[in-house]
């Protein structure tokens, strides 16, 4: 029995250390951080770690004075003064500039009373709690990014420029508004501009929210940060660098971030509100019940003990979230999520997958079957990587269709491919591409294509040996888990769910109805998304926004909580407070569950920490408790609160240990 108890005790200690030192979440954050952010964070961590070490060394000196030789206690004073400099600055800032008594003023007065009463050891204990608390708060808070990573980080650093008929590779920073830039399939557009030659199909959804790729030809405008899926174009730049639409969105994001109040944890707000009443009560108690009464009241205040318990509990849940593929960058999110009553989703790339699905194959020539059509289409798209190609290849794979070898392939001007399959010319592409190939299309086809586009679908045509044989209709593929996730949110008591999309009205409405979403907003510009979120907030709704594109980021900044998928646009994962690293919407339910559990456990932890403090005050004023009892009782509350707050992670560690023993 004793051996088992020792084993369990060692396990608890190991798991407690894992909560503090776990690298899982840190690695996730580093993967999404820039070098500058990493350096700033490390410098701050080093400073706070140094404060903790100095406070521990000072306390050791004070303890040696108690146990060995009393003058040794005074060796701790320089360390105390070093730490107290930060406390003094904060107290001055609150009292003089903000005209209020904050928790650091209470700490300063309490430590001063202890020090001038000759209780140097206990003053050092208070300093240790202060240093550890600030280190823990930084661990939670600093992970919320204070600045957005460059919006162009996902782009190439160079572009191909055409000068006098010759192509030159040029740094993007050296481009000018008279540059003619060559952009081909698979490349990200580096500038805003106008096409002067060529035709291409461009995926604009990260910027505009459009579900389907858009065909662009000579004279059409193109935008930085959009992706060329096929074709090759020459673009006359008219907006470069910070003048582009994408960069302007970035500037709006920065302004929003600058004006947004930093998030405070509940315990900090509660501490500040109770600092002045506690200070006044202690000053009244001093002449009535002696300095011990004042010390008891000062030390009974939960201040850093409750904060330490709260932050340890929060780190515990952030650690649990990281192991479930949830990167929570902002430590206050779990508290805010508890108040959220409205969830707003972006449509394209969030509720729908990036790769569409085949909705229908229409045969113009009955001599062919659907499998024949997929076989030819898959052969043509075999080496392509854009979403439509992947959809066709997936459908062929699901039907176990053997894809023949292509003997010759080439891109034609426009969105299309011409390949030789089994000695037959196969052409696959848009209606424009088919017409340019000299192939006759059925009457009324343009209106059919317009209806499909309005429904959020796109059509590609297949011709064999110069004759049109079929068309393939593709539609956005709804994430299979989406409907279940929406139902789960409503079961959790979510009042309203919305879709906000830059896509057209009809597909947005259809998706909302199919998933059971309460309402929707369609054809919305990026800056309008943020205003719609603000309008919802003004009606008393606390909003969680889930998005994946550059066009979503302003709304993310406006929302109370912002969530992004792990494979979203770089600027979206930079802006979001929570990243679903497994790219699965079911993680959203896990996120809300963790929030509920955290808040429930935190409230109990607060009570466990506070109760011994009240006992200490009562005992000091009416039962003649001594200084040691007065100082120890609040620390007992700290120990109990810590154990309770760490229990979920300790329990998980025990399960992992038992599993490993079983294996």
C-alpha positions as semicolon CSV with decimal commas, in nm:
position;residue;x (nm);y (nm);z (nm)
1;X;0,000;0,000;0,000
2;X;0,282;0,243;0,090
3;X;0,462;0,162;-0,236
4;X;0,147;0,236;-0,435
5;X;0,096;0,566;-0,248
6;X;0,454;0,674;-0,321
7;X;0,412;0,580;-0,687
8;X;0,092;0,786;-0,714
9;X;0,255;1,081;-0,536
10;X;0,546;1,073;-0,781
11;X;0,300;1,058;-1,068
12;X;0,110;1,362;-0,938
13;X;0,430;1,559;-0,902
14;X;0,542;1,464;-1,249
15;X;0,208;1,559;-1,400
16;X;0,205;1,892;-1,211
17;X;0,544;1,972;-1,359
18;X;0,413;1,874;-1,703
19;X;0,139;2,136;-1,673
20;X;0,401;2,405;-1,619
21;X;0,665;2,280;-1,861
22;X;0,464;2,113;-2,136
23;X;0,616;2,182;-2,476
24;X;0,313;2,077;-2,683
25;X;0,143;2,416;-2,682
26;X;0,474;2,604;-2,700
27;X;0,571;2,414;-3,016
28;X;0,231;2,488;-3,170
29;X;0,276;2,859;-3,098
30;X;0,630;2,868;-3,233
31;X;0,508;2,710;-3,556
32;X;0,276;3,008;-3,607
33;X;0,514;3,281;-3,486
34;X;0,766;3,506;-3,656
35;X;1,128;3,530;-3,541
36;X;1,067;3,878;-3,399
37;X;0,773;3,759;-3,187
38;X;0,976;3,465;-3,058
39;X;1,267;3,693;-2,961
40;X;1,046;3,946;-2,778
41;X;0,864;3,670;-2,591
42;X;1,190;3,502;-2,488
43;X;1,339;3,829;-2,360
44;X;1,033;3,895;-2,144
45;X;1,034;3,537;-2,015
46;X;1,402;3,565;-1,922
47;X;1,337;3,886;-1,726
48;X;1,046;3,733;-1,532
49;X;1,237;3,409;-1,469
50;X;1,524;3,616;-1,329
51;X;1,280;3,786;-1,091
52;X;1,153;3,448;-0,970
53;X;1,509;3,325;-0,910
54;X;1,605;3,641;-0,721
55;X;1,292;3,622;-0,503
56;X;1,363;3,255;-0,420
57;X;1,724;3,335;-0,331
58;X;1,612;3,623;-0,110
59;X;1,362;3,397;0,066
60;X;1,636;3,140;0,124
61;X;1,850;3,411;0,289
62;X;1,555;3,514;0,506
63;X;1,494;3,150;0,605
64;X;1,860;3,110;0,702
65;X;1,814;3,409;0,932
66;X;1,521;3,236;1,102
67;X;1,691;2,897;1,131
68;X;2,061;2,980;1,174
69;X;2,157;3,338;1,248
70;X;1,908;3,628;1,248
71;X;2,129;3,896;1,081
72;X;2,143;3,673;0,771
73;X;1,782;3,774;0,706
74;X;1,896;4,121;0,603
75;X;2,081;3,970;0,306
76;X;1,738;3,924;0,150
77;X;1,659;4,296;0,148
78;X;1,844;4,385;-0,179
79;X;1,651;4,114;-0,364
80;X;1,324;4,234;-0,213
81;X;1,397;4,590;-0,318
82;X;1,481;4,475;-0,673
83;X;1,144;4,301;-0,707
84;X;0,962;4,580;-0,524
85;X;1,076;4,831;-0,785
86;X;0,827;4,677;-1,029
87;X;0,557;4,672;-0,760
88;X;0,621;5,038;-0,678
89;X;0,598;5,142;-1,045
90;X;0,266;4,962;-1,087
91;X;0,125;5,105;-0,763
92;X;0,233;5,457;-0,866
93;X;0,080;5,412;-1,211
94;X;-0,252;5,308;-1,059
95;X;-0,265;5,566;-0,780
96;X;-0,132;5,876;-0,957
97;X;-0,220;5,825;-1,321
98;X;-0,532;5,607;-1,300
99;X;-0,651;5,749;-0,966
100;X;-0,729;5,412;-0,812
101;X;-0,577;5,171;-0,561
102;X;-0,468;4,855;-0,741
103;X;-0,353;4,522;-0,605
104;X;0,015;4,622;-0,624
105;X;-0,046;4,909;-0,381
106;X;-0,191;4,657;-0,137
107;X;0,114;4,433;-0,186
108;X;0,346;4,728;-0,124
109;X;0,170;4,832;0,198
110;X;0,146;4,472;0,324
111;X;0,514;4,402;0,260
112;X;0,609;4,733;0,421
113;X;0,417;4,645;0,739
114;X;0,580;4,300;0,752
115;X;0,927;4,440;0,689
116;X;0,910;4,720;0,944
117;X;0,759;4,478;1,198
118;X;1,071;4,266;1,161
119;X;0,896;3,977;0,982
120;X;1,142;3,965;0,694
121;X;1,086;3,599;0,605
122;X;0,712;3,641;0,551
123;X;0,770;3,958;0,352
124;X;0,993;3,753;0,122
125;X;0,726;3,484;0,088
126;X;0,489;3,754;-0,032
127;X;0,751;3,870;-0,286
128;X;0,793;3,513;-0,415
129;X;0,417;3,486;-0,469
130;X;0,425;3,817;-0,657
131;X;0,710;3,707;-0,887
132;X;0,562;3,363;-0,956
133;X;0,222;3,518;-1,027
134;X;0,365;3,761;-1,283
135;X;0,563;3,483;-1,450
136;X;0,249;3,270;-1,481
137;X;0,036;3,559;-1,609
138;X;0,296;3,628;-1,877
139;X;0,292;3,262;-1,978
140;X;-0,084;3,284;-2,034
141;X;-0,110;3,634;-2,179
142;X;0,199;3,675;-2,394
143;X;0,089;3,392;-2,619
144;X;-0,187;3,614;-2,760
145;X;0,002;3,776;-3,047
146;X;0,051;4,146;-2,997
147;X;0,118;4,214;-3,366
148;X;0,003;4,060;-3,690
149;X;0,254;3,871;-3,898
150;X;0,318;4,031;-4,238
151;X;0,016;3,968;-4,457
152;X;0,251;3,877;-4,743
153;X;0,441;3,609;-4,550
154;X;0,259;3,338;-4,746
155;X;0,376;3,482;-5,079
156;X;0,694;3,435;-5,275
157;X;0,956;3,703;-5,217
158;X;1,019;3,741;-5,591
159;X;0,818;3,785;-5,912
160;X;0,884;3,751;-6,286
161;X;0,882;4,086;-6,465
162;X;0,865;4,134;-6,843
163;X;1,103;4,399;-6,985
164;X;1,158;4,441;-7,359
165;X;1,028;4,091;-7,421
166;X;1,269;3,934;-7,169
167;X;1,166;3,780;-6,832
168;X;1,359;3,886;-6,521
169;X;1,319;3,757;-6,166
170;X;1,278;4,061;-5,939
171;X;1,223;4,100;-5,561
172;X;0,860;4,186;-5,484
173;X;0,981;4,491;-5,290
174;X;1,139;4,629;-5,611
175;X;0,817;4,621;-5,817
176;X;0,675;4,950;-5,939
177;X;0,335;5,055;-6,071
178;X;0,460;5,036;-6,430
179;X;0,585;4,677;-6,392
180;X;0,437;4,406;-6,614
181;X;0,438;4,085;-6,412
182;X;0,407;3,729;-6,540
183;X;0,202;3,499;-6,316
184;X;0,138;3,131;-6,390
185;X;-0,053;2,837;-6,247
186;X;0,015;2,769;-5,879
187;X;0,153;3,118;-5,811
188;X;0,016;3,381;-5,572
189;X;-0,058;3,720;-5,723
190;X;0,196;3,972;-5,582
191;X;0,014;4,293;-5,682
192;X;-0,322;4,445;-5,760
193;X;-0,341;4,511;-6,133
194;X;-0,507;4,460;-6,469
195;X;-0,450;4,173;-6,712
196;X;-0,288;4,298;-7,035
197;X;-0,246;3,956;-7,195
198;X;-0,367;3,602;-7,135
199;X;-0,652;3,426;-6,958
200;X;-0,640;3,253;-6,620
201;X;-0,862;3,100;-6,358
202;X;-0,805;3,250;-6,014
203;X;-0,911;3,137;-5,668
204;X;-1,009;3,458;-5,482
205;X;-1,191;3,305;-5,186
206;X;-0,936;3,404;-4,921
207;X;-0,983;3,767;-5,022
208;X;-1,343;3,791;-5,144
209;X;-1,514;3,480;-5,003
210;X;-1,628;3,361;-5,348
211;X;-1,675;2,985;-5,345
212;X;-1,583;2,915;-5,708
213;X;-1,271;3,008;-5,905
214;X;-1,316;3,306;-6,136
215;X;-1,211;3,322;-6,500
216;X;-1,012;3,638;-6,575
217;X;-0,915;3,764;-6,920
218;X;-0,758;4,070;-7,076
219;X;-0,882;4,391;-6,912
220;X;-1,001;4,225;-6,589
221;X;-0,870;4,329;-6,246
222;X;-0,673;4,088;-6,029
223;X;-0,573;4,119;-5,663
224;X;-0,271;4,044;-5,449
225;X;-0,285;3,730;-5,232
226;X;-0,517;3,545;-5,475
227;X;-0,405;3,216;-5,629
228;X;-0,374;3,145;-6,002
229;X;-0,511;2,794;-6,058
230;X;-0,446;2,767;-6,430
231;X;-0,334;2,969;-6,728
232;X;-0,058;3,227;-6,758
233;X;-0,115;3,602;-6,760
234;X;0,069;3,930;-6,792
235;X;-0,045;4,183;-6,531
236;X;0,010;4,558;-6,538
237;X;0,058;4,653;-6,172
238;X;-0,142;4,948;-6,041
239;X;-0,119;4,888;-5,665
240;X;0,191;4,739;-5,500
241;X;0,309;4,663;-5,147
242;X;0,103;4,839;-4,882
243;X;-0,128;4,992;-5,145
244;X;-0,289;4,658;-5,237
245;X;-0,635;4,556;-5,121
246;X;-0,489;4,280;-4,904
247;X;-0,246;4,520;-4,736
248;X;-0,526;4,771;-4,670
249;X;-0,715;4,496;-4,490
250;X;-0,397;4,442;-4,288
251;X;-0,389;4,811;-4,191
252;X;-0,751;4,792;-4,075
253;X;-0,656;4,489;-3,867
254;X;-0,369;4,674;-3,704
255;X;-0,590;4,972;-3,619
256;X;-0,852;4,742;-3,472
257;X;-0,588;4,560;-3,269
258;X;-0,445;4,888;-3,139
259;X;-0,783;5,010;-3,013
260;X;-0,891;4,679;-2,863
261;X;-0,855;4,667;-2,484
262;X;-0,617;4,392;-2,364
263;X;-0,806;4,101;-2,211
264;X;-0,801;4,073;-1,833
265;X;-0,863;3,753;-1,644
266;X;-1,158;3,752;-1,404
267;X;-0,936;3,717;-1,100
268;X;-0,740;4,032;-1,195
269;X;-1,059;4,235;-1,225
270;X;-1,184;4,100;-0,892
271;X;-0,848;4,172;-0,727
272;X;-0,845;4,535;-0,839
273;X;-1,203;4,591;-0,723
274;X;-1,132;4,456;-0,373
275;X;-0,788;4,615;-0,326
276;X;-0,911;4,948;-0,182
277;X;-1,171;4,799;0,060
278;X;-0,906;4,556;0,191
279;X;-0,653;4,837;0,234
280;X;-0,903;5,049;0,428
281;X;-1,010;4,754;0,647
282;X;-0,647;4,685;0,736
283;X;-0,586;5,051;0,828
284;X;-0,892;5,047;1,053
285;X;-0,789;4,716;1,215
286;X;-0,436;4,833;1,299
287;X;-0,526;5,076;1,581
288;X;-0,817;4,860;1,705
289;X;-0,657;4,513;1,703
290;X;-0,280;4,578;1,667
291;X;-0,061;4,531;1,362
292;X;-0,136;4,157;1,357
293;X;-0,497;4,235;1,273
294;X;-0,388;4,453;0,981
295;X;-0,141;4,186;0,861
296;X;-0,413;3,920;0,881
297;X;-0,648;4,129;0,667
298;X;-0,377;4,218;0,415
299;X;-0,255;3,859;0,387
300;X;-0,606;3,713;0,374
301;X;-0,674;3,900;0,052
302;X;-0,666;3,637;-0,224
303;X;-0,451;3,860;-0,452
304;X;-0,166;3,650;-0,591
305;X;-0,272;3,318;-0,439
306;X;-0,603;3,314;-0,622
307;X;-0,432;3,444;-0,934
308;X;-0,172;3,167;-0,919
309;X;-0,444;2,904;-0,877
310;X;-0,645;3,059;-1,159
311;X;-0,350;3,072;-1,397
312;X;-0,229;2,722;-1,309
313;X;-0,583;2,598;-1,373
314;X;-0,589;2,790;-1,702
315;X;-0,250;2,649;-1,806
316;X;-0,388;2,307;-1,719
317;X;-0,678;2,351;-1,963
318;X;-0,459;2,515;-2,229
319;X;-0,238;2,208;-2,202
320;X;-0,536;1,974;-2,232
321;X;-0,657;2,174;-2,533
322;X;-0,317;2,149;-2,702
323;X;-0,323;1,771;-2,669
324;X;-0,664;1,774;-2,839
325;X;-0,534;1,974;-3,135
326;X;-0,669;2,309;-3,011
327;X;-0,418;2,593;-3,000
328;X;-0,556;2,863;-2,768
329;X;-0,326;3,164;-2,809
330;X;-0,517;3,405;-2,583
331;X;-0,539;3,286;-2,223
332;X;-0,860;3,479;-2,157
333;X;-1,052;3,297;-2,430
334;X;-1,182;3,019;-2,205
335;X;-1,341;3,279;-1,977
336;X;-1,490;3,475;-2,268
337;X;-1,624;3,163;-2,438
338;X;-1,834;3,097;-2,129
339;X;-2,028;3,418;-2,211
340;X;-2,064;3,352;-2,587
341;X;-2,423;3,306;-2,703
342;X;-2,381;3,355;-3,081
343;X;-2,158;3,174;-3,331
344;X;-2,097;3,323;-3,676
345;X;-1,939;3,113;-3,953
346;X;-1,769;3,211;-4,272
347;X;-1,900;2,993;-4,557
348;X;-1,629;2,908;-4,808
349;X;-1,342;2,704;-4,665
350;X;-1,501;2,693;-4,319
351;X;-1,840;2,525;-4,354
352;X;-1,737;2,391;-4,694
353;X;-1,421;2,204;-4,786
354;X;-1,154;2,346;-5,012
355;X;-1,206;2,070;-5,270
356;X;-1,553;2,065;-5,433
357;X;-1,748;1,752;-5,527
358;X;-1,906;1,638;-5,851
359;X;-2,278;1,708;-5,843
360;X;-2,369;1,576;-6,187
361;X;-2,228;1,454;-6,517
362;X;-2,446;1,547;-6,816
363;X;-2,392;1,342;-7,133
364;X;-2,437;1,510;-7,472
365;X;-2,326;1,193;-7,651
366;X;-2,498;0,877;-7,522
367;X;-2,219;0,663;-7,664
368;X;-2,019;0,757;-7,355
369;X;-2,084;0,664;-6,993
370;X;-2,015;0,867;-6,681
371;X;-1,715;0,646;-6,610
372;X;-1,580;0,715;-6,960
373;X;-1,612;1,088;-6,897
374;X;-1,439;1,067;-6,558
375;X;-1,165;0,853;-6,712
376;X;-1,087;1,114;-6,980
377;X;-1,122;1,407;-6,736
378;X;-0,894;1,242;-6,477
379;X;-0,635;1,170;-6,747
380;X;-0,637;1,537;-6,849
381;X;-0,613;1,662;-6,488
382;X;-0,370;1,394;-6,372
383;X;-0,079;1,629;-6,301
384;X;-0,284;1,928;-6,181
385;X;-0,327;2,030;-5,817
386;X;-0,605;2,290;-5,821
387;X;-0,936;2,210;-5,639
388;X;-1,136;2,113;-5,952
389;X;-0,863;1,872;-6,064
390;X;-0,851;1,716;-5,719
391;X;-1,230;1,676;-5,717
392;X;-1,225;1,493;-6,052
393;X;-0,934;1,270;-5,948
394;X;-1,104;1,184;-5,618
395;X;-1,427;1,088;-5,798
396;X;-1,232;0,864;-6,038
397;X;-1,054;0,699;-5,747
398;X;-1,382;0,638;-5,561
399;X;-1,520;0,460;-5,870
400;X;-1,199;0,256;-5,911
401;X;-1,149;0,396;-6,260
402;X;-0,820;0,317;-6,428
403;X;-0,663;0,638;-6,556
404;X;-0,493;0,598;-6,896
405;X;-0,155;0,744;-6,984
406;X;-0,139;1,085;-7,148
407;X;0,094;1,097;-7,446
408;X;0,083;1,473;-7,499
409;X;-0,052;1,758;-7,287
410;X;-0,053;2,135;-7,304
411;X;-0,227;2,433;-7,153
412;X;-0,423;2,638;-7,398
413;X;-0,485;3,009;-7,357
414;X;-0,763;3,020;-7,101
415;X;-0,885;2,774;-6,847
416;X;-0,844;2,442;-7,020
417;X;-0,628;2,146;-7,112
418;X;-0,568;1,962;-7,436
419;X;-0,424;1,611;-7,405
420;X;-0,384;1,301;-7,619
421;X;-0,544;0,997;-7,461
422;X;-0,541;0,665;-7,649
423;X;-0,466;0,852;-7,974
424;X;-0,767;1,082;-7,926
425;X;-0,761;1,455;-7,859
426;X;-0,934;1,529;-7,526
427;X;-1,013;1,888;-7,434
428;X;-1,135;1,987;-7,089
429;X;-1,220;2,336;-6,973
430;X;-1,468;2,621;-6,948
431;X;-1,729;2,716;-7,206
432;X;-1,499;2,996;-7,327
433;X;-1,213;2,751;-7,375
434;X;-1,434;2,508;-7,568
435;X;-1,561;2,786;-7,796
436;X;-1,205;2,905;-7,858
437;X;-1,122;2,549;-7,966
438;X;-1,387;2,585;-8,238
439;X;-1,635;2,342;-8,083
440;X;-2,007;2,420;-8,106
441;X;-2,198;2,440;-7,777
442;X;-2,572;2,373;-7,733
443;X;-2,818;2,663;-7,745
444;X;-2,912;2,815;-7,408
445;X;-2,591;2,699;-7,246
446;X;-2,496;3,045;-7,121
447;X;-2,815;3,075;-6,917
448;X;-2,756;2,725;-6,775
449;X;-2,406;2,827;-6,668
450;X;-2,541;3,146;-6,508
451;X;-2,793;2,946;-6,304
452;X;-2,520;2,707;-6,190
453;X;-2,296;2,996;-6,090
454;X;-2,579;3,156;-5,894
455;X;-2,623;2,824;-5,713
456;X;-2,254;2,824;-5,621
457;X;-2,164;2,555;-5,875
458;X;-1,921;2,556;-6,166
459;X;-1,924;2,360;-6,494
460;X;-1,634;2,218;-6,695
461;X;-1,687;2,077;-7,046
462;X;-1,528;1,774;-7,207
463;X;-1,472;1,731;-7,581
464;X;-1,329;1,423;-7,752
465;X;-1,196;1,433;-8,109
466;X;-1,338;1,782;-8,159
467;X;-1,695;1,698;-8,041
468;X;-1,859;1,803;-7,715
469;X;-1,951;1,486;-7,525
470;X;-2,031;1,593;-7,165
471;X;-2,014;1,851;-6,892
472;X;-1,920;1,800;-6,530
473;X;-2,100;2,008;-6,268
474;X;-1,911;2,072;-5,946
475;X;-2,047;2,219;-5,625
476;X;-1,889;2,315;-5,292
477;X;-1,866;2,015;-5,061
478;X;-2,015;2,076;-4,720
479;X;-1,798;1,951;-4,437
480;X;-1,958;1,622;-4,325
481;X;-1,940;1,718;-3,959
482;X;-2,091;2,067;-4,004
483;X;-2,457;1,978;-3,942
484;X;-2,374;1,780;-3,630
485;X;-2,159;2,066;-3,500
486;X;-2,444;2,319;-3,546
487;X;-2,686;2,084;-3,368
488;X;-2,435;2,040;-3,086
489;X;-2,400;2,416;-3,041
490;X;-2,776;2,451;-3,007
491;X;-2,786;2,170;-2,751
492;X;-2,529;2,365;-2,551
493;X;-2,777;2,655;-2,538
494;X;-2,634;2,870;-2,816
495;X;-2,899;3,135;-2,892
496;X;-2,816;3,218;-3,256
497;X;-2,600;3,092;-3,541
498;X;-2,521;3,285;-3,860
499;X;-2,334;3,258;-4,188
500;X;-2,153;3,570;-4,313
501;X;-2,014;3,524;-4,662
502;X;-1,883;3,713;-4,961
503;X;-2,048;3,447;-5,177
504;X;-2,382;3,487;-5,358
505;X;-2,722;3,481;-5,189
506;X;-2,867;3,156;-5,324
507;X;-2,586;2,913;-5,223
508;X;-2,549;3,087;-4,888
509;X;-2,922;3,056;-4,814
510;X;-2,926;2,692;-4,926
511;X;-2,634;2,608;-4,700
512;X;-2,792;2,782;-4,400
513;X;-3,116;2,588;-4,450
514;X;-2,936;2,256;-4,500
515;X;-2,730;2,292;-4,181
516;X;-3,004;2,437;-3,961
517;X;-2,829;2,774;-3,923
518;X;-3,064;3,050;-3,803
519;X;-2,974;3,332;-4,042
520;X;-2,723;3,445;-4,304
521;X;-2,563;3,748;-4,470
522;X;-2,440;3,711;-4,830
523;X;-2,231;3,917;-5,075
524;X;-2,064;4,091;-4,782
525;X;-1,736;4,284;-4,820
526;X;-1,457;4,225;-4,562
527;X;-1,508;4,557;-4,379
528;X;-1,885;4,497;-4,378
529;X;-1,834;4,166;-4,199
530;X;-1,681;4,347;-3,903
531;X;-1,971;4,594;-3,894
532;X;-2,223;4,311;-3,893
533;X;-2,042;4,154;-3,598
534;X;-2,046;4,491;-3,419
535;X;-2,420;4,523;-3,487
536;X;-2,481;4,184;-3,327
537;X;-2,273;4,285;-3,025
538;X;-2,472;4,606;-2,984
539;X;-2,787;4,396;-2,943
540;X;-2,627;4,223;-2,644
541;X;-2,489;3,918;-2,823
542;X;-2,144;3,785;-2,739
543;X;-1,999;3,658;-3,067
544;X;-1,759;3,381;-3,163
545;X;-1,652;3,411;-3,529
546;X;-1,511;3,114;-3,723
547;X;-1,328;3,194;-4,049
548;X;-1,036;3,102;-4,271
549;X;-0,950;3,384;-4,514
550;X;-0,793;3,727;-4,531
551;X;-1,144;3,861;-4,587
552;X;-1,248;3,723;-4,247
553;X;-0,975;3,879;-4,036
554;X;-1,136;4,217;-3,968
555;X;-1,444;4,034;-3,839
556;X;-1,213;3,814;-3,628
557;X;-1,067;4,121;-3,462
558;X;-1,414;4,258;-3,392
559;X;-1,556;3,935;-3,247
560;X;-1,536;3,849;-2,878
561;X;-1,367;3,520;-2,970
562;X;-1,209;3,435;-3,307
563;X;-1,144;3,084;-3,437
564;X;-0,956;2,967;-3,746
565;X;-0,883;2,632;-3,905
566;X;-0,521;2,521;-3,908
567;X;-0,490;2,517;-4,288
568;X;-0,643;2,865;-4,328
569;X;-0,468;3,165;-4,482
570;X;-0,161;3,266;-4,281
571;X;-0,307;3,599;-4,176
572;X;-0,620;3,421;-4,048
573;X;-0,421;3,186;-3,823
574;X;-0,217;3,486;-3,707
575;X;-0,529;3,685;-3,617
576;X;-0,739;3,408;-3,461
577;X;-0,729;3,355;-3,085
578;X;-0,796;2,983;-3,131
579;X;-0,669;2,757;-3,412
580;X;-0,833;2,419;-3,482
581;X;-0,513;2,239;-3,580
582;X;-0,689;1,919;-3,690
583;X;-0,897;2,123;-3,940
584;X;-1,215;1,962;-3,809
585;X;-1,518;2,161;-3,692
586;X;-1,602;1,908;-3,421
587;X;-1,314;2,063;-3,229
588;X;-1,539;2,367;-3,183
589;X;-1,762;2,163;-2,952
590;X;-1,455;2,047;-2,758
591;X;-1,355;2,412;-2,720
592;X;-1,688;2,512;-2,562
593;X;-1,684;2,201;-2,338
594;X;-1,337;2,293;-2,209
595;X;-1,458;2,645;-2,136
596;X;-1,754;2,519;-1,933
597;X;-1,535;2,277;-1,737
598;X;-1,270;2,541;-1,672
599;X;-1,515;2,800;-1,541
600;X;-1,692;2,550;-1,314
601;X;-1,366;2,428;-1,163
602;X;-1,226;2,781;-1,132
603;X;-1,522;2,905;-0,927
604;X;-1,474;2,620;-0,679
605;X;-1,099;2,686;-0,668
606;X;-1,165;3,051;-0,577
607;X;-1,377;2,942;-0,281
608;X;-1,111;2,696;-0,162
609;X;-0,845;2,966;-0,174
610;X;-1,053;3,236;-0,006
611;X;-1,200;3,035;0,285
612;X;-0,878;2,985;0,490
613;X;-0,812;3,361;0,457
614;X;-1,144;3,442;0,625
615;X;-1,060;3,190;0,900
616;X;-0,727;3,367;0,945
617;X;-0,894;3,708;0,984
618;X;-1,148;3,576;1,235
619;X;-0,879;3,396;1,433
620;X;-0,655;3,700;1,440
621;X;-0,923;3,942;1,556
622;X;-1,110;3,722;1,805
623;X;-0,909;3,404;1,883
624;X;-0,560;3,554;1,923
625;X;-0,395;3,362;1,640
626;X;-0,019;3,418;1,618
627;X;0,170;3,547;1,313
628;X;0,276;3,199;1,196
629;X;-0,084;3,074;1,195
630;X;-0,204;3,393;1,026
631;X;0,055;3,356;0,749
632;X;0,022;2,979;0,705
633;X;-0,356;2,952;0,677
634;X;-0,379;3,144;0,345
635;X;-0,097;2,924;0,209
636;X;-0,301;2,616;0,302
637;X;-0,580;2,759;0,086
638;X;-0,327;2,806;-0,194
639;X;-0,217;2,441;-0,171
640;X;-0,575;2,307;-0,171
641;X;-0,677;2,533;-0,456
642;X;-0,373;2,430;-0,661
643;X;-0,445;2,061;-0,612
644;X;-0,809;2,105;-0,715
645;X;-0,728;2,321;-1,018
646;X;-0,470;2,072;-1,145
647;X;-0,693;1,768;-1,095
648;X;-0,809;1,723;-1,460
649;X;-0,452;1,712;-1,587
650;X;-0,340;1,497;-1,295
651;X;-0,624;1,258;-1,371
652;X;-0,525;1,242;-1,737
653;X;-0,166;1,174;-1,632
654;X;-0,282;0,889;-1,411
655;X;-0,479;0,738;-1,700
656;X;-0,178;0,769;-1,931
657;X;0,041;0,608;-1,663
658;X;-0,200;0,318;-1,613
659;X;-0,225;0,267;-1,989
660;X;0,153;0,257;-2,020
661;X;0,177;0,007;-1,733
662;X;-0,092;-0,209;-1,897
663;X;0,091;-0,203;-2,229
